Amino acid sequence: MLYKLIHKNLKNTIKFKLSNKITLILILLLASILRFYKSDHIPFTHDEFSAIFRTQYNSLSELIKFGVVGDGHPAGIQTFLYYIVKLFGINSLFVKLPFTIFGILSVFFTYLIARSWFNKTVGLISAVFIATLQFPVMYSQIARPYISGLFFSLLMVYYWSHYVFKSTKKIDKNVIGFIIGAILCSYNHYFSLLFAVIAGITGLVFIKRDRMLYYIGSGVLIFIFFIPHFKITFSALNIGGLSWLGKPNAYFFTDYIKYIFHSSVFIGIMIFSLLTLSYFYRNKNEGLNKYRIISLLFFLLPFIVGFLYSLIVKPILQFSLLIFSFPFLIIFLTSYSKEFNSKINLLLVIIISTITSLSLIIEKKHYSLFYQSGFSEILKVSNQIIQKYPLNAVSILSSNKQITNYYLQNDLVGYSKTDNSALISESEKFENNLFTIGWNTLDSINRFKENATIEDYKTFLEDQNSDYLYYGWAHNFNKNILQIIPNYYPYLVQKKNLFHSETYLFSKKKPEENEEIILYSNYNNFEESNKSWSDSKNIIDTTSFKGNHSSFISKDIEFSTTFYTKFNSVFKNNSENILASVEFYSPTLKCNAFLVFSIEKRGETIEWRYVDLNDFIDENKKWQTANLRVQIDKIHFPFNKKIKVFIWNLNKEEFFIDDFSIKVFGGNKNRFKY
């Protein structure tokens, strides 16, 4: 029925001039190319794997009981995936195909809505943005309830709009389309359900009185169709939100806008130019203002509801939840433009599509970053290292048990069958789905607990005689490991940056060319004064790590000399990381003091990290090395912030420090986003 409605509507309502029709066809063709490009090479994401693994049940009732209830999502898409996997198996091409089609249809329905509300120019410009921006392109390639929800939301709004504003009949195909679209939204995702509720309430303001009863009846019918889902919904409400997700901060909205438009200066300039053009060539029909208000409300209200719920109840707000409403921002921004002739429309589409597509490919590197799975890459690189340095490389892997075993069981990463079996066997011994294992030979694999300490990793590394250490992590990163590795394998030979994943190869021997380029460095060796550091206390010449002097930290000294400078004089972007190192000597072989990194704003600490010096004690050495490596989180307005690095002698220890160093390295720009 849905297919017939769409087909009949398109056949009856699309009446273009030839060139505008060609322009729309070109937009849809471009949307298809960007989404289908090497579609058989697109890996499953973490969330897709989670959903697919929850389809492995013998019946629909088992799926609902074990695969839906407790997940926090409606049953619609999980049930859909259940039957897709039953038909085609765990094949990324076929599992993702329906969602890619939803993405292309979303481009088309964006055009239909924008054209219906304003004009063909607004429709074409809006459609080309949806066709080429990474937000809709990426989610068109992910088999999760986001691009499907976008399509269902647009389908609903298209028919809702025609029924509320254009129809004169009390019951027609438009109200049926609205009901079907809203039901699909409600079973797709709770935020697409929220969007349907917002649209339904908005319609009460505009629907004519003679059709009000029928409109309310349509809402009642939608509600009745959702009643079978109540038990699952109440279960989701008991979950409340996402325990791992932090509350959104004051910059969430601006970060979201930047995310939509690739954080691209070129796209920003283009949008400003379009707004300027719209101002000088604007549509002065004041009757269209109601559609602008609706567009703005449709875009803002889901964000406001999600933001307030995340602050008051439990965090839920992520960029992905706002995809159902984001086309209405595009429609609003382009809505003031008058209708241009077909040649200008084509020219505008060519300019916009060129800039956004190049940004997608070059700036966002979508087809290299998104097309690489960290889960498989850390295994492939590990295997390459093992082959290159047989019996001379120790490996540590941190990842997801189910996903790792999927790649190993299907022989997708190059390990031998013996290696596959050994790794699968060890990973299965972990109670939860996250694991970290280390090994030199596969008959002596070490399993680390989920919250492994520096001491745990140190014990493992002390037993290793290999010249190389490989470390790969995917969606399971324990910062403690990078604090202790430099004490045993001080040189980074190679590194691979992936989305929420990284691979490292460290060496005991200094390579000809160091992989990590130092972007900033500062040393305090206590031999001479340094303007970047506060005055050193208790400088002595009786013992030192190097040179003639060190600083004695007595019981009555709470803070050591402090490195203190402006944030933006050290860091140039938010992907960089800092390594603070200090040599210390404690005659008692005990030093429960802390090496601290902090960020301050107007004298108030807004972020800080630390390590305990005690964790770095090696009884076989006099002088110990403590390291604190910090990958900074996103810092807004860095010009008004300062950083500090110091030792906090909270427990009134007595010890000596020397060679206090600060180094800044380039980081992984893809660590938390594509």
N, C-alpha and C positions, 0 to 999 in steps of 0.2 A: 504493500500500500504506500509506503514511504517513497519507494522508487517511482511509482506511478504519479504521485503528487508532484515530486520534483520534476520528472520528465514533462508532465502536462503543463506545469507552471512555466518551465523554461520555453517550451514550444509556443505557448500562447502570449507570453509577456515580453520576450526579448525582441524588440523591434529596433534594430540599429540601422544607422547608415553604414554602408559597407566598410569604410575605413575604421570606424569605432569598433565594429565587430572584429575586424582583423586585429586591432590593438588589444582587445580583451583576450582574443585567442592567443596572441603572442605572450601576454602576461601569464595565462594559464599554462602555456607551453614552457615558459621560463620557470614557473613554480614547479612543474613536473620534473624538469631537468635537475633543478637544485635539490629536489627531494629524492629522486630516483638514481642520482649519480652513484655508481658502484654500490647499489643498495644491498647486494649480496655480500659486501665487505663490512657492513655496519655491525659492530658488536652489540651485544646486549649490555645495558647499563646495570648497575647494582639493583635499582628498583625493579627493572624488568626481570632480572633473575629471581628476585624475591617473589614476584607474582607468578612466574612460570613454575617455580618449584612448588608453589601452592596450588598447582593444577593437577598434581600427581595423585589423584584420588580415584576410587573405583566408581563413585556415583555422585550425582549432583548434591544429594543430601550430605554426603561426607564433605564435599567441597564447601558447602555453606557452613557446616559445623566447624570444620578445621581450617578452611582456607579463606573464609570471609569474616566470620564472627571473631572479633578481637583484632582485626586488621585496621579498623578505623575508616574504611571506605565502603561505599555501597556495593551491592553484589553484582551490578550490571556488567562492568568491564571484566571482572574476575571470571564471571560465568562465560562471557564471550570468549575470553582467552582459553578457558577450559575446553571448549569445543574446537577452537582453532588448533590447539595442541593435539587434541584427539585426532583431528583430521590430517594434520601435516607434520606432527612431531615438533620437536624443539628446533625449528628451522627459522633463523632470523629473517630471511627474505619473506616467508609466508606469514610469520607471526606479525611482522611490522607492516605488511602490505595494506591491510584495511585502514590503519592509522595514517599511512601516507596518503591514501585516497581521501580520507577525512580532511587532511591538511589542504589538499588541492581544492576540494569542495568549499572549504572555509574561505579561500580566496574569492571564489565565485560568489558566494553569498554575501561577503563583505561588499562586493561591487553592487549586488542587487539592492542591499539596504541603503547604501550611500547614494546610489542613483535615485532610488525611490524617495528618499528624504530631501535630497538636494538636486543634483544634476549628474550628467554623465562624467563630467570632468572630475568631480569629487569622487565618484564611484571608481574611476580608473586609477586615480592617484592613491586612493585608499587601498585598492586591490593590489597594486604593485608593491606597496610597503608590506602587506601581509605575505606577498609572494616571495619576498627577498630578505626580510629581516631574519636574523638567526633565531630569535625567540620562537616564531611559528615554524621555521624550517626544521630546527632541531627537534621540537616536540612532534613534528610530523614523522620523525624517524624513531620515535620511542613508543613502544606499545604499552602505554599507560593512559589513565583516563583524563589526559589534558587536552590533546588535540581533538579527541572525540568530543570532549565537553565543549570545546570551542565551536566545533561544527554544530552540535546540537543546540547550543545557545544562539548561534546565528540563524539556524533554521527556525527556531522558536520565535526570535525577534522578527524575522521576515514576515511570517504569517500573523503574528501578534500585531505588528504594525499595520498590515493591510486590513485586518479585521477592525482594529480600533479607529483608524484614521480614514480608510478608503472604502470599506465595505458598507453597503446599505442594508444588507440582509441580516436577519437575526441568527440564522444558522447557515453557514456555507463552508467551502473548502478551507477558508482561512482559519476559522475557529477550530476546525478539525486539525489542521497543521499546527496551530498553536498548542493544542492539547497534546498531540503526539510529541512535539518538540519539548514541551515542559516535562512530560513523563520521562523521556529519554534523559533529560538533564538531571532529574531527581534520582534516577538509578545509576547515573554515571559518576558523580562526585558531589559531596555535600556543598562545595562552593558553586558548582553549576546549579545545584538545587537552590542555593541562596540567590543566585542570579535570576532564576526563574521566578522566585518569590518577589524579588525587586521589580521585575518586569510586570508581574501580575498586579501588584499594588499600584504601580505607576499607571497602568491602564484604567484603574478606577477613577483617576483624575480626568481622563480624556474621553472615556467611552460615553456615547450619547445615552440619554436617559431611557429611550425606548428599547435599548439593547442591554441595559445594565443587568437585568435579571438573568439573561442568557450568558452574559460574561461571567457573572458570579457563579452560575451553574457550571461553566467550563472549569472554574477553579475548584469547585466541589468535586467534579469528576476526576480532575488530576489528583486531588487528595485521596479519593477512593482508590484509585489505581496504586497509590503509594502505601496504602494500609498494610498489605502483605509484608512490607519491608520494615514495619515499625520495630519488631523485636531486634533486628540487626542494628537499626538506627539507635535505639536506646542503649545497646551494647557499646556503640561507638561514642555516645555521649558520656558513658561512664569512663571511657578512656580519657576523654577531655581534650587531649592534645598530644604533642610529641615531647617525650621526656628529654630527648637529646638536643632539642632545639632551644636556643636562647631567645629571650624576649627581643622584639624589634626595637631598635634605637631610633633616635630623632632623625637619623639620616636615611632610614629605610626607604622612604618615598623617593628621595633624590637618587639614591643608589638604584632603585628600580627603573627610574626614567633613563638613567645612564645605561643600564643593562639592556633595556629595550632597543636603544639606538646605538648599541655597540661601544659606548663610551668614545665615539668617534667624532673628532673635530670636523671632519668632512661632512658627515651626516648632519651634525649640528648646524653647520653653515648652510647646508642645503635646506634644512627645515626653516631656518630663519629667513632664507631667501623666498621660500614658498609662502611663508606668512606675510612677508612684505608684498609679494606679488598679489596675494589675496586681498590685501588692504587696498591697493590701488585699483584692482579689478574685482571688487567684491560684489556679491549678490546682495542687493539692498532690500530684498523681500523680507519684511519683518515677520511675516507669517511662518518663516522657517525657524524662528528662534526657539519654538517649542522643541524642535528636533535637536537643537544644540543643547538645550537644557537636559533633555533626555540622554543624549550622548554623554554629557559630563556626569550626570547622576549614575548612569550605568557603569562608567569607568571608576568613579570615586567611591560609591557606596560599598562595594565588596571590600575594597581596601580598608575603609574606615571600620567596617564591622570586624574584619579579620585583625586589624591592629588593636582595637579595643578588647576583643576577646583574648588576644595574646597577652595583653597587659594585665587584664583583670582575672582571667580564669587560668589558662595554660597556653603556652606558645603553640601556634599553628601556622603563622603567616610565613609563607615563602613566595618567591617570585612565581613559581609554577602555578600557584592557586589563583593568580590574577590573570592568567591567560584568557579565561572565558570572557573577560570584560575589556581587555586591552585594545581590540580593534576600534572601540568607540572613542578612545583617545585619538586615534589616527583620523577617524571620521570627523571628530570635533575640530581638530587642528586644520583640516582641509576644507571645512564646511563653508567658509566665507567666500571661497572662490566662485566667481561666476562661471557659466559654461562657456568654454572656448570651442573653436571649431576643431574638427577631427585632426587636422594636421598639427595644431599646437598640442592637442591632447597626446598624440603620438610622440611628439618631441619631448614633452614633459615626462612621459613614461620611460622613454629611452634614457634621459638624463638621470632620473631617480633610480631606475633599475641598474644602470651602470655603476653609480656610486655605491649603492647598497650591496650589490652583488660582489663588487671588488672588495668592499669592506668585509663581507662575509668570508671571502676566500683568503684575502691577504692579511687584513687586520686581525680578524678573529681566528684565522687558520682552521676553519671549521672542518675541512676535509682531511686534515692531518691529525688534529687533536681529537675530535669527536670519533674519528674512525679507528682510534687506537684504544684498546681495552687495557687499563692498568693491570687487571687481574691476569691477563695472559702475558702481557709484556714483561712483568717482573719474573715470570717463570721462564720465558724465552731467553731473556738476558742472563738469568741464572744458569741455564743450560749452556749458553755460549761461553760463559766464564769458566764453567766446569770443564768444558772441552778444551778451552785455550790454556788453562792452568791445571792440568790433571794432578790431583792430590796435593796441590799447592795453593788452594783457595778454600777458605771457609765461607759458608753461606748462611745467611739469616733471612728468613722470609716471614713477613707479617701480612696476613690476608684473611679472606673469608673462606671458611671450610667448604661449604657447599659449592661455591663458585669455582674454587681451586680444583676440587675433585671433579667437577664437570669438565674442565679443560684437560685434566690428567686422564680421566676415564675415556675420553673421546680422542686421546692422543693428538692434541692440538698444539702442543708446545715443544715437541722434539725430544722429550725425555725417553729413555729406554723403558721397556715394560717393567723391569726390575725397579728402576728409580720411581716410576709411577706408583707401583704397588707399595713401596716403602713409605713414600710421602703421604699417600692416601691413608695408609694404616696408622701413621703417627697423628695425622690431623684429626682422624676420627676419635682419638682418645680425649680430645678436648670436649668439655661439657657444653660450652656455648659455641656459637658459630664463628667466633674470632679465634685465630691461632697465631702463635709465633714459634717457629722452630729454628734451630741452628744445627749445622752439621759440617763435618769435614769428610767423613766417610758415612755412608748411609746406614751402617750397622751401629752407629753411635749418635743417634739424633737426640738433641736436647730440646725439651719442651719448656717454654717460658709461660708463666702465668700471665693472665690478662693485664694486670697492673704491675708488670715486672719493674723492679727498682734498678738503679744504677749498680748496686751491689750484685744483683742477679746477673746482669750482663758482664760485669767485671769478672766474676767467678768463671764464666764461660770463656771469656777472651784470654784470661791468664793461662788457660790450658791449651791454647792454639799455637802451633808452630809454623803455620802457613804464612807465606809472604803476602798473600792477598786476602782481603775480606770483601765479600759481596753482601750488600744489604738491599732488599727490595720490599717495599710496602705498598699495599693497595687498600684504602679505606680502613686501615688499622694501623695507626701510627702512634708509637710510644716515644715521646720526646727524649726519654732518658737514654736511649741507645746512642744518640748522636752526641751526648755529653761525654761519654766514656770512650768511644771509639778512637778519638785522636790520641789518647794516651798509649794505644797499642798499634794503631795503623794511622800515622799522622798525615799521610799524603792522599789526596783524592785524585785518582787516575782518570775516572770518567763518571759522568752523571747523566741521567735521562729524566727529563721533567715531563710528567703526564698529568692528566686531570686526577686530582685526589690520589696520586700515586707517584712514586719516585724510585729510581734505582741508583745505587752508588757502588763504585768499586774503589776501595781504599788499598793502600800499599804501605808496607814497612819501609820500603826503599824509595828514595826520592826519584820521581820520574824526570825525564828530560824536560818536560813541559807540564806545569801544574794545571790541572783542569780548573781549579777555583782561582779566579782573578780577584785580587784584593782591591776593592773599590775605595776603601778608607782604612787607615790604620793609625794607631796612637799607642805609645809605650810609656810606661813609667818604670824605670829601672832603679830609681832612688839614688842615682848618681848625680843628677842635676835636676833643677826645677823644671816643671812643665806647666805651661799656662792653662792647659785643659784640665788639670787636676788640682784639687784643693791641696793645701799644705800638708805634706806628709808628717806624721807624728812619730816621735821616738826613732829617728834615723840612727842606726848603729853600724859599727864596722867590725863587729866580732864574728859575725856569720853572714853568709850571703849565698844565693844560688849562683849568681854570676857577678863579676865586678867586685866592688869592695863594700857595698852597703846594702842593707835591707831595712825594713820597717818592723819594729817590734810592737805587736798588738797586746797590750797588757789588759788585765781584768777590768780596769776602769775606763778603757777606751771602747765605746760602743760602736763607732763607725770608723772605718779606715779612711785613708785618702780617697776622694771621690772624683770620678770622671764625670764632668758636667758640661753639657753643651746643647745648642739648639738642635732640635730634631732634624730639621731640613738641612743642617750643615753636614750631617752624617748620612742620612737616608735620602735617596732621590726618588724612590717609589716604594710602594707597599709590598713588593715581592721580595725585597732584600732581607737578608738575615745578618745578625750580629753574633760574633763569637768573642766572648770575654774569657780570658784565661789568666790564672794567677798561680805562681809558685808559692807554696807555703810549707813551713816546717814546724811541727809540734813535737817537742821533746817527749811528750807522753803518748805519742801515736794516737791521740784523740783530739778532735777539733770540731766540736759541734757549733760551728759558725756558718754563715750563709753568704754565698756570692749572689748578689742581687742586681737585676736590671729593672729599671722603672721608667715610666713615662709620666711626665707631670704637665699639668695645665694650670697656670696661675698658682703654682705652689702646691696644688692638690694632686696626689697620685691617682692616675686614672687606670693604670695597668702596671703590673709587676710580675716578674718571674724570678725564681731562685733555685739554687742547688745547695745541698748541705756539704760542706767541705769534708765532713767525716766519711762520706761515701767514696771519696777518692783515695783514702789512706791505703798505701801499700807498705806492709811491714818490712819489706826488703829494701826500701828506699828511705833516704833521709828527707829529701825534698820531694814534695808531692805536687801534682798538677791538677788543678780543678778547672773545669770548663763549663761554661754556660752558653749554649747556642740557642738563639731565639729567632724564630720566624715571626716577624711582627704581624699582627692583625691589621685590618684596614684602619688607617688613621686619617681622619678628616681634618682639614685645615692644619697641616703640620707646622705652618709658620708660627703658631702660637703655643707650641709645645716644646718641652725640653726632655732630654734623657739623662739618666744617672746610672752609673755602675759603681758599686762599692761592696765592701764586706761588712756585714752586720754581725757584730759580736754579741748577740742577744744573751747567750748563756755564760758570758764572762770567762771565756777561755784565754789562754796565754799561748801565743804562737808568733811566728815571723812570716812576713810576706815579701816577695821579690818578683820582679819582672811581670808586672801587671800590664796586660795587653788588651787592646780593643781592635778587632778587625771586622770589616763589613764586606760581605760577598753578595754577588747577584743571586737571586733566589728563583723560585719556581712560580712564574706568573700564572701558570695553569693549575696551581695547587688546589684552589677552591672553586674554580669556574672554568668553563670552556672559553 
